Amino acid sequence: MENYKKIQTTEKPCPMPFQELPSDTPEMKVKDGSKIRNLVGFAIRHMEKEEARCIVFTGSGNAVCKAISCVEILKQHIKGLHQVTKLLYKLTEELWEPLEPTAGLDSLTVKRNVPAIYVLLSKDPLDVSESGYQAPGCFSNGLCTPKPSI
């Protein structure tokens, strides 16, 4: 690829894996350059409101780790949150043009599947049978252990 330069990168939109969320549910789109302090600060202020019931964090590619960090920090600040995590792939297309147009090289389109994560955090109980469900835990000893069900 030393004879090419990347002109454009396009991410294809991915459908939200969580159905029937309230229309006012914020989606925190975590990017590689996002500041964790800003994301978590907004999320904490939102979830501390009495009427706020849930929030969704999303991230793809290099931002997956940052999205997970935001979720874990928020769970430490707001106790008792139920969590559902979904992993999927986003299709990205990159357009590459030759550096030397007279070299006889064609333009290239590279399609890649990039890992993505969607994490729903809710104050209300969620379906425990859903794949990716995590019950609220105890953080007093640094470990997250599910509460026993009665």
N, C-alpha and C positions, 0 to 999 in steps of 0.2 A: 504493500500500500504506500510505499515511499514515493510513488509517482502520482499519487492522488491527494486531494485535499477534501475534507468533509465540508459540504455546503450546507446541509440541512439535516436535522434530526426531528422526526415526527413520532409522537407517541399516540397510538390508537386508543381511544377511550375504552375503558373497561366498565362493564355494568356493575353497579353496587351490589355486592353479594348479600346484603342485609335488606330484606323486604319489610315493608310496612313500618318504617321508621317515621316518627313525627316529622312534619315538614320543616320544623325549626331546628332539627338536629344539625349541629355544625359538623362539617367534615374538615379535619385538620390535615391538609395536604403537606406532608413533610417532604422537603426537598433536601438535596445534598448540602446546600449552603444555608439551610435554615438554622436559626439560633434556637437551641433547646429552651433557653430561658424565656424567650418570647412566646414560643408555642405552649409551654407548660403554664406560664403566667396567664395567658388567655384562657386555657382550659380550666385552670383552678377557679378563676373568677366566674367562668360560665357555670361550672358544676356546683359552686357554692350557692348559687341562686336556688331558691326553693322550687321554682317552676321548672328548672332544668332537670331532665331525667336521664339523658344519655348524650354521648359524644362518640365520634368515629375518627380514628387516626388512620391515615393511609401513607404508604411510602413504597417506592419501587427502586430497584437497583441498589446503588450505594446508600440510599436513604432508609432502607429497611431497618438497619441497626439503630439509626437515630429515632425512628418511629417507635421501636420497642423501648428504647430508653425513656422517651417521653411518657409512654404508657405506664412504665414501672414507677417513674417519679410521681405521676398523677395518682396512682394507686396508693402510694405512701402518704400523700397529702389528704386524699379523700378516701376514708375507710369504707369498706362494705360494698365496693363496686363489683358487679358481676361482669365477666368478660367472655366474649366470643371472638376467636381469631380465625381468619380465613387466609389461606395462602393460595396465590394464583399467579398467572403469568400475563404480562402486558406485551403486546406486539409493538416493537419500535422499528421504524424504517429510517435508514440513513442514506442520503444521496451523496455520492462521491464523484467529483469531476477530476479529469486529468490535469496535472500541473502544466503540462505542455500540450496545448490543444492540437498542435501540428504533429504530435508523435503517433497519431493513428490509434489512440486508446479510446475506448468507449466509456461513457458514464456508467457508474455502477449504482445499483440499489441493493443495500444489504438489509435483510429482515432478520431481527433477533427477538427471541422471547426473553424478557427480562423478569426476574422474580418480583412479586409485589405482595404486600401484606395489608390486610384490612383488619382493624381491631375495634370492636364495638365495646364500649364501657357503659354500663347502665346501673342506676341506683335501684331499679326494679328488677326482681328476679327474672331470669331468662330461661329458656328451655334447656334443662340439664342434659337432655338426650341429644342435643345438637352437637355435631362434631366441632371441636375446638372450644368447647365451653370450659370455663375456669371459674370456680366458686370464689367468693371473697375469702381472703386468708388473714392470717395473723402475722404481723411484721415485728412483734416485740423482740423476737430473738434473731431477726434477720432472715428467717425462713418463711416461706409462704406455704402454710398448710391449710387445706380446706376445713371449714367448719363441719363438725359431724351433723348429719341430718337426723331429724327426730321422726 
